[in-house]
Amino acid sequence: MLTAVSAPSRSPVRSQRLCYLFFLFLAGCLVGWVYEELFYWAGEGLLRNRGVFYGPWLPIYGVGALVIYAMKPLKRRPALLFALCVAATGLVEYLIGWVGIHCLGLRLWDYRIDGIVCLRSVLSFGVLGMVFHYLLEPMAARLYRRFQPRDSQALAEYLALILCCDCVLSALFRTPITY
């Protein structure tokens, strides 16, 4: 006799945690995009989308935000936290830059340490990591707790759909700025 096997239930806590991490990723993508646009506008006097997508997001910054968030247990050791934010974001920048060059044939940025890592950037990311841990993430967590789980999940699904569509359209039709 065959018996029906029920699908494993999704833990509401796990689902909410994934939504929160996705929102942190998207916030990092957006903040990174704004940072890049303002930085180059100040230097070149020109605004143009430097991202690989049509939308206002740079995934490398989203990855960096998640890496920095993973260091939350070190919050009570600010000097170590700063040093690890610098090292980790430098490593993320190097790995993604290396993959872009050697696997995708794209040089998406050009700095002087093997053409991939910029000391100014990683030091900025160390400072921003501290601002993130001591100011922004606690505010984001408080704000996130105000939403009903079903609302935050619906918003996450909607934003994931937009991001996926942008990924497909950008892969098919967008030529990113390269160096």
Residue pairs with C-beta under 8 A, 6 or more apart in sequence:
12 149
15 149
15 153
16 149
16 152
16 153
18 156
19 149
19 152
19 153
19 155
19 156
20 141
20 144
20 152
21 66
21 69
22 156
22 159
22 160
23 140
23 144
23 152
23 156
24 62
24 65
24 66
24 69
24 137
24 140
25 62
25 63
25 65
25 66
26 57
26 62
26 159
26 163
27 62
27 65
27 140
28 61
28 62
28 63
28 64
28 65
28 66
29 57
29 58
29 59
29 61
29 62
29 65
30 56
30 57
31 61
31 65
32 57
32 58
32 60
32 61
32 62
32 64
33 51
33 56
33 57
33 58
33 61
34 56
35 61
36 50
36 51
36 58
37 47
37 49
37 50
40 46
40 47
40 48
40 50
41 47
48 177
49 56
49 177
50 58
50 176
50 177
51 57
51 58
51 176
52 58
52 59
52 108
52 170
52 174
52 176
53 59
53 166
53 167
53 170
53 174
54 166
54 169
54 170
54 174
55 162
55 163
55 166
57 163
57 166
60 92
60 93
60 96
63 92
63 96
64 88
64 89
64 92
64 93
64 125
65 132
67 88
67 89
67 92
68 85
68 88
68 89
68 125
68 128
68 129
68 132
68 133
69 132
69 137
71 81
71 84
71 85
71 88
71 129
71 133
72 133
72 137
74 80
74 81
74 84
75 81
75 133
75 134
78 130
81 129
81 130
81 133
82 126
82 127
82 129
82 130
83 126
85 125
85 126
85 128
85 129
85 130
86 122
86 123
86 125
86 126
86 129
87 122
89 121
89 122
89 125
89 126
89 129
90 117
90 122
90 125
93 116
93 117
93 118
93 121
93 122
94 114
94 116
94 117
97 107
97 108
97 109
97 115
97 116
97 117
98 116
100 106
100 107
100 108
101 107
101 115
101 116
106 176
106 178
107 115
107 178
107 179
108 176
108 177
108 178
108 179
109 116
109 118
109 179
110 179
111 117
111 118
111 121
112 118
113 119
144 152
147 155
